[in-house]
């Protein structure tokens, strides 16, 4: 989920904690728990600082090991220990329970987005992305805002958040069944489907879809139970015997992209002194473009990477600015 939603979820868990009799009877413990749920609801995303290094490191690791099972345990214990050091009079057990729950909830809700996490590490490094809740879901966010307002107006926080989270749980079930119906519809329209990537939009009746079959990729949208195919690409194996492609696939930006993207196509463009290899993620089509890409430009004669990039770009001009290609003789 987005940062704002994680923050309001931290507030909500602080309110739910008042259902715990030990927390309810100890104002100092309640304050410590509220800090724990707020920080715990953000902790797995501390890896965002990796973006300061470069996009390749960020893409390869964001929502990776920091969202794994060992990391969840680490966040719970370390954050609780830090808060407890400043509040040694409170119950460590109850502080840990609510802080740990905040971390678990963060990772739990992230697996339902299209982006996904590596939540099942160390058992598998597979990206888990169930793809039926938008990264920013206005209904979930607004229900949390309503709960915060009600709490400030004097509503019982425990009962208020218990009711809101029951409604949110029903909403998750509803979206799960929405996606199941969509997948069923796709299988009825396409033969030999290998993989379906779904990306919900902020509109309940609209989905982005990327379908992989034995021979083609189909990119489109589903609206009110109707599938509209917008792009179709022949599915071609990567020419791993090509020396240019071999070189490109050693690049850190290309490797980061391939470690993350489950459905993509590739293309090679030939210029006078270099060849450009481009990988294009098909899940995020927007305004006729595919903004999430990885590009490597390979010097044909020297067989070295001139420039490379991976990340989100929304125009070809901005992509070329990112690559910042200099004359070959100045490299």
N, C-alpha and C positions, 0 to 999 in steps of 0.2 A: 504494500500500500504506500501511498505518498506520506511525506513527513507529517503533514497536518493531521491526517487520520490517525497515524501512530500516536501523536501527542494527545488527541482527545480520547483515544483508547486508554492511555495512561491515566488520565483524569477519571475515566469511567471505572477503572479497576480500583483506584483510590476510594471512590464512592462505594463500590461493591464490598470493599474491605470492612466497611462499617457493619456488615452482617456478621463478621467475626467478633464474638463477645469480648475477646481479649483486646482487640483493636478498639472496639467501641468504648471500652472502659478506661482507656489510657490515651489521653490527648497527645502526649509526646510520641507514643508509638504510632498513632494515626498520622502525625506529621512526618515521621520517618518513613512510614509505609507509602505515603503519597509521593515523597521524593523518590522512593524505590520504584514505584510503578511508573512514574514519569521518565526516570532515567532508563529503567529496564525496557520500557516500550520503545526506546530509541537505540539502545546499546548495539544490537546487531548491525545497524547501519553506520557504525563508527568507521567502517571500511571505506566510506565515501571519501575519506582523506586520500585514498589511493589515487584519486583523480588528479591530485596535485603532481603526481609523478608523470603519468601519461595515460592515455585512453586504453592502451592495450592491457596494462596492469589492472586498471579499474574494471574493464569488461571481463577479464579472466577471473577476477577474485571477488567482485561485488556480489553480495548475496551468496557467496561461496562458503568458505570455511567458517566465516563469522556467523553463518546461519546453520551450521552443522550441529549434530547432537552434542559432541564434546564442548563446542563453543557455548551452546545454550547453558550447559551445566556450569561452565567457567563464568559466564556473565552473571548467573544467579548468585554464585558464591562470592565472587570478587566484589560486585556492587554492594551486596549485603554487608560484607566485611568492612567495606569502606564507610558506609553509612553508620554501621554499628560502632565504629571507632569513635565517632562523634556523639553517639547516643548509647553509651554502654549500659544504661539503666533499663532499656527496653528489651522485650523478648526477641532474641535472635531468631528463634524458630519461626515466629509469626512474621517477622520482617522478611526473612528469607522466603517463606511460602508465597507472599504476595509479590515480591520482587521477581522471583523465579517465574511466577505465573505471567507477569508482564512480558518477560523475555519470550516465554513459550508462545504467548498469544501473538507477538510480533511475527515470529517465524511461521506460525500456523496460518495467519491470514495471507502471508506473502505467497504461499504455494498455490493459491487460487487465482493469481494473476497470470497473464500471458508471459510475463518476464520470467517468473519462477525463481526458485532457489535450489541450492544443493543441500536440502534439509535432511536427506537420508545418509549423508556422510557420517561415519567412515565406511558404511556398508556399500555405498555406490556413489560415484561422482556425477551420476545422471542429474540433469536439471529437471526439477519437478515443477511443472507449470500446468495446472489443470484448466486454466483459461476460461473461467466463467464469472469472475468478478473483475471489474475494471480497476486499474491501479488507483484511480481516484473515482470512487463511487459516490455520487452526490447524495444518494438516499442514506447510505451508511453514515456519511459525514454529518448530514443534517439531523439525523436521529441523535447523534452524539451531542450536537450543539443544543438541540431541544432538551436533552437530559441535563446538560450543564446549566442551562437557563432555569429549568425547573428546580434544580438543586439550590441555586442561588436565591430562588424565590421562596425557599423553605420546605420543598418536598423532601420526603424521607429518601436519602441517597441510596441506601441499600435496596429498597423496594423499587425505586425509580429505575435504577440501572439493571436490576433483575428483570423487570418488565421489558426494558429496551433491548436487552441482550436476547431475550426470548423472541422478540419480533425480528431481530437481526438474524438469529438462527433460522427462523422460518424463511426469511428472505434468501439465505444461502441455499436452503433446500429448493426453493423456487427456481433460483438461477441454475442449480445443478440439473434440475429436470428440463429447464429451457435448453441447456446445452445438449442434454441427451436426445431431445427431440430433433435438434438441429443435426446432430451426428447421424441419427437415423434417416433424416431427409437426404443428407448428402450421400449416404450409402445407397439410397433408392435411385439416385440420379447418376451415380458414377460407378463404373465397374473397377475392379482390382485396386481399390483404395488401400494405400499403404499407411498413410499418416494424415491426420487432420489437425491443423493448428488453428485454434479459435482465439479471437481477441475481442472481448465485449467492448462496446462503446458506452458512453454515458447515457445513451438512449436504450431503453429496455428492449426494444424490438429490432435493434440493429446490431449486427456482428460483422467483424472482419474475418475472413476465412482464407486459409492457404491449404490446398489439397495436393497431396503427393500420390500419384499413381505409378504404375510400372513404367509408363512412357512419357508422362507429362506432369507439369505443375499447373494448377489452376488457382488463380487469385481472384477473389471477389468479395461480395458482401451478401449477407442474408438479411432480409427485411420482411417482417410480418409473415414468416414462413415461406418466403420466396427467395430463391438463390439467383443471384446475378453474377455471372462470370465477367470480370473486367479485363483480365489478362490471361493468356495461355502460353506456356513455354514448353518446348520439347526438353525432356529430361536427358541430359547428356552426362556421361561419366567424366570425371576430371581426368584430363590426359596426363597422368602422372609420369609417363615416359618422356614427355616433352621437357627438355632441359630448362626452358624458361619457366615453365610451371613448377618444376622441381625447385628451382631457386626461389621463386616467389613464396612457395609454401614453407620455406625456412624462416621467412620474415616474422618477427614477433607480433606485428599487427595482424597478419593473416592467420597465424596460429591462434591468437586470442579470439578472433572472429569465429573460426571453425570450432573452437572448444565450446562456444556458447550457442551458436545458431543451429537449430535443428532442420531448417528448411531454407535453402538458398539455391541460387543459380550462379553460374560463373560466365565470364566473357573475357576474351583477350583482344586488345586493340593494338595494331602495329603502326609505329611511327618510324621516322628516318633512322633514329639512333637508339631507340628504346622500345620496349613492349610493355604495355600496361595490362596487368592482370587484375580483374575486379570480381569480387564476390558480393552478392546482393541478397540480403535477407528479404524474404517474400512475405513476412508476417505483418509488416507495418506500412502498407501502402497508404499514402495520404496525398490527396490532390494530384493524383496521377504519377507520383514519384515513390521511390523506395529509398527512404532516407538513411537507413542503417546499412553501411557498406564497409568493405575493407578493400584497399587498393595498394598494389605494389607496382612500382615502375622499375623495370630491369634493363640495365645497360646490355644491349645485345652482344657487343664485342668483348667487354670485360667480364660479363656474367656476374654483375654485382647489383645490389639493390641501390637505386638512386634515391628514391623517396618512397615512403609508405604512410598509410593512415588507416585508422579504423574509428568509427564513431557515427554520429548522427549529423548529416548535412542535408539541407533542404533545397539546394540549387547546385548546378554544376560549377558555377562561378565560385561559390564558397568552398567547394571541394578542391578546386584548383588552388585557391588561396591557402587552404590547409596543407596541400602538398608542397606549395611554394617551390615549384620546380625551377632550379637554376640551370644555366647552360652547362652541358656535360663537361666542358673543359675547365669549369670552375669548381667541379666537385672534387 
